[in-house]
Amino acid sequence: MDNIISEHFSYPATNANIESYIARPKTDKRLPAVIIIHEIFGLDPHFEDVARRFANAGYVALAPDLFSRPNMPVSKAEIAKGMQFMMSIPVEKQRDPNAQKEALDKLSASDKAAVQKTMEWLMHRDYTQNLDDLKSAFNWLSDQNFVNQKNIASIGFCMGGTLSGRLAAEGVPLGAAVILYGENPPAEKIPNIKCPILGLYGGEDHRITGEVPQLENEMKKANKAFEYRIYKGAHHAFFNDTRPHHNKEASQEAWKEIMSFFAANLNKS
């Protein structure tokens, strides 16, 4: 910890300042940077810890809180209730409307309203504002004298994994992008990608992992660099050591893959 600097701050975006956490080595050198994109639960101590891991590995690590923008359609508390509700249903039944209804009927009126509001938001979510705020993060990093502007990457987890892939597919000049158990970027935008992409997935996370061959095919058609790993026995969110489905072996292997991938694609000199 003595070798890194870390702080909470806000960077400017369109019509808002985005609360964030940054960690970086104590040095005057320009370093490669990583934008860390959180899960659906928002920026929490786990992702601040991930930022410090990257800083200790020699990277500037910026973790925006995408839910800090004013006038969010749902609050952080409502999102937390909605996700806790989903996690209370067995994984194999989470997409079953009957199982959802049965679980909803057990809630109080106020909790049921919060969960329904969150589920409606999840079903019809628009990532446009999130992507704009991540582009602002990229631009902010590009302007810092401690960042090597040609070596900025993104990495995301769950919702953040989806956004990491979509940020690359927006044509942002990233040096590399990592998707951890996120959904595929839109096929029609894949030709816009300018960097190699690494995907890391859980073998038991069938809804997400089952779509990876399609992404591999679309990346090949567009002549884009894509590699991926599927960890046998690992569930969704296997990397997060604060979640029930944390898989220590898979997360350690994934970290090695991430370090190797960034070392190959981001220049530290």
ChimeraX attribute file (.defattr): number of C-alpha atoms within 10 A of each C-alpha:
attribute: neighborCount
match mode: 1-to-1
recipient: residues
	/A:1	10
	/A:2	7
	/A:3	11
	/A:4	15
	/A:5	16
	/A:6	19
	/A:7	11
	/A:8	13
	/A:9	12
	/A:10	17
	/A:11	17
	/A:12	14
	/A:13	17
	/A:14	11
	/A:15	8
	/A:16	13
	/A:17	16
	/A:18	23
	/A:19	18
	/A:20	19
	/A:21	24
	/A:22	22
	/A:23	24
	/A:24	26
	/A:25	23
	/A:26	15
	/A:27	12
	/A:28	9
	/A:29	13
	/A:30	17
	/A:31	25
	/A:32	25
	/A:33	30
	/A:34	29
	/A:35	24
	/A:36	29
	/A:37	27
	/A:38	26
	/A:39	22
	/A:40	17
	/A:41	18
	/A:42	19
	/A:43	21
	/A:44	13
	/A:45	11
	/A:46	14
	/A:47	22
	/A:48	24
	/A:49	12
	/A:50	16
	/A:51	25
	/A:52	25
	/A:53	17
	/A:54	21
	/A:55	26
	/A:56	20
	/A:57	12
	/A:58	19
	/A:59	24
	/A:60	28
	/A:61	29
	/A:62	28
	/A:63	26
	/A:64	27
	/A:65	23
	/A:66	22
	/A:67	21
	/A:68	18
	/A:69	17
	/A:70	11
	/A:71	8
	/A:72	10
	/A:73	12
	/A:74	15
	/A:75	16
	/A:76	16
	/A:77	12
	/A:78	19
	/A:79	22
	/A:80	17
	/A:81	19
	/A:82	22
	/A:83	16
	/A:84	13
	/A:85	19
	/A:86	19
	/A:87	12
	/A:88	11
	/A:89	16
	/A:90	10
	/A:91	14
	/A:92	8
	/A:93	12
	/A:94	15
	/A:95	13
	/A:96	11
	/A:97	10
	/A:98	11
	/A:99	13
	/A:100	16
	/A:101	10
	/A:102	11
	/A:103	15
	/A:104	18
	/A:105	10
	/A:106	10
	/A:107	13
	/A:108	10
	/A:109	11
	/A:110	8
	/A:111	16
	/A:112	18
	/A:113	15
	/A:114	19
	/A:115	23
	/A:116	15
	/A:117	17
	/A:118	23
	/A:119	18
	/A:120	11
	/A:121	14
	/A:122	14
	/A:123	8
	/A:124	8
	/A:125	11
	/A:126	10
	/A:127	12
	/A:128	11
	/A:129	12
	/A:130	17
	/A:131	17
	/A:132	14
	/A:133	22
	/A:134	26
	/A:135	16
	/A:136	18
	/A:137	21
	/A:138	23
	/A:139	16
	/A:140	14
	/A:141	23
	/A:142	17
	/A:143	11
	/A:144	11
	/A:145	12
	/A:146	19
	/A:147	22
	/A:148	21
	/A:149	20
	/A:150	15
	/A:151	21
	/A:152	28
	/A:153	27
	/A:154	27
	/A:155	25
	/A:156	23
	/A:157	26
	/A:158	22
	/A:159	20
	/A:160	26
	/A:161	28
	/A:162	23
	/A:163	28
	/A:164	32
	/A:165	27
	/A:166	25
	/A:167	23
	/A:168	26
	/A:169	21
	/A:170	18
	/A:171	15
	/A:172	19
	/A:173	19
	/A:174	24
	/A:175	23
	/A:176	25
	/A:177	30
	/A:178	29
	/A:179	27
	/A:180	29
	/A:181	28
	/A:182	27
	/A:183	22
	/A:184	23
	/A:185	19
	/A:186	13
	/A:187	14
	/A:188	10
	/A:189	15
	/A:190	24
	/A:191	16
	/A:192	15
	/A:193	25
	/A:194	19
	/A:195	20
	/A:196	20
	/A:197	25
	/A:198	21
	/A:199	26
	/A:200	27
	/A:201	29
	/A:202	23
	/A:203	17
	/A:204	18
	/A:205	20
	/A:206	14
	/A:207	12
	/A:208	18
	/A:209	22
	/A:210	12
	/A:211	12
	/A:212	22
	/A:213	11
	/A:214	12
	/A:215	18
	/A:216	17
	/A:217	13
	/A:218	20
	/A:219	20
	/A:220	13
	/A:221	11
	/A:222	15
	/A:223	12
	/A:224	18
	/A:225	15
	/A:226	18
	/A:227	14
	/A:228	17
	/A:229	17
	/A:230	18
	/A:231	20
	/A:232	12
	/A:233	12
	/A:234	21
	/A:235	22
	/A:236	26
	/A:237	23
	/A:238	27
	/A:239	26
	/A:240	18
	/A:241	13
	/A:242	11
	/A:243	12
	/A:244	12
	/A:245	14
	/A:246	17
	/A:247	20
	/A:248	14
	/A:249	12
	/A:250	21
	/A:251	19
	/A:252	12
	/A:253	14
	/A:254	21
	/A:255	14
	/A:256	11
	/A:257	17
	/A:258	18
	/A:259	12
	/A:260	11
	/A:261	18
	/A:262	23
	/A:263	12
	/A:264	10
	/A:265	16
	/A:266	21
	/A:267	14
	/A:268	15
	/A:269	8
